Amino acid sequence: MYATKFHKYLSTDYWNKWDGMCFDRHGNLWFIQIKTSGFPKDEGILDWMEGKKGIRGLSIHFKPKTALRFYYNI
């Protein structure tokens, strides 16, 4: 999500799967997904990551309690 110069907030959606991206101190690109309706199937994310190097994934689920899942393509 980001704010425009008119203070309107817009959300981003990468490949219909990820809500944001960032780099860690090792140069790995992290894809971030924030959910309130449950975790996605792991197979879909792992299939998407197949053949890609230097990327990681993080899914954050907020309801009913906060939980995290990490995905690595080593």
C-alpha positions in Angstrom: 0.0 0.0 0.0 1.2 3.5 -0.7 -0.1 7.0 -0.6 -0.4 9.3 -3.6 0.3 13.0 -3.5 -3.4 13.5 -3.0 -3.3 11.3 0.2 -5.2 8.5 -1.4 -4.1 5.0 -0.5 -3.6 2.4 -3.2 -2.7 -1.2 -2.7 -0.3 -3.2 -4.8 -0.7 -6.9 -5.9 2.2 -8.6 -7.6 1.4 -11.7 -9.7 -2.0 -11.9 -7.9 -0.1 -13.3 -4.9 2.1 -10.8 -3.1 1.3 -7.6 -1.3 4.8 -6.2 -1.1 8.5 -6.8 -1.7 11.8 -5.9 0.1 15.5 -6.8 0.2 17.3 -8.2 3.2 20.9 -7.4 4.1 22.1 -10.4 2.1 20.5 -9.2 -1.2 17.6 -11.7 -1.2 14.3 -10.4 -2.5 11.5 -11.1 -0.1 7.9 -11.3 -1.2 5.3 -10.5 1.5 1.7 -11.6 1.7 -0.7 -10.3 4.3 -3.9 -12.3 4.8 -7.0 -12.2 7.1 -8.9 -15.1 5.5 -6.4 -18.0 6.0 -3.1 -19.1 4.6 -2.9 -19.9 0.9 -1.9 -23.4 -0.2 1.8 -24.0 0.1 1.9 -25.8 -3.3 0.8 -22.7 -5.2 3.6 -20.5 -3.7 6.2 -23.2 -4.0 5.3 -23.8 -7.6 5.6 -20.0 -8.3 9.0 -20.0 -6.6 10.3 -22.9 -8.6 13.4 -22.1 -10.7 13.8 -18.6 -9.1 17.0 -18.0 -7.2 17.7 -15.5 -4.3 14.0 -15.1 -3.4 12.1 -15.7 -0.2 8.5 -15.5 0.8 6.7 -14.5 4.0 2.9 -15.0 4.6 1.4 -13.2 7.6 -2.1 -14.3 8.7 -3.8 -12.0 11.3 -7.1 -13.7 12.2 -7.9 -15.2 14.7 -4.3 -14.8 15.9 -1.1 -13.7 14.2 0.9 -16.5 12.5 3.8 -16.6 10.0 5.0 -18.9 7.2 8.3 -18.6 5.6 9.1 -19.9 2.1 12.7 -20.4 0.8 14.0 -21.4 -2.6 17.5 -22.6 -1.9 
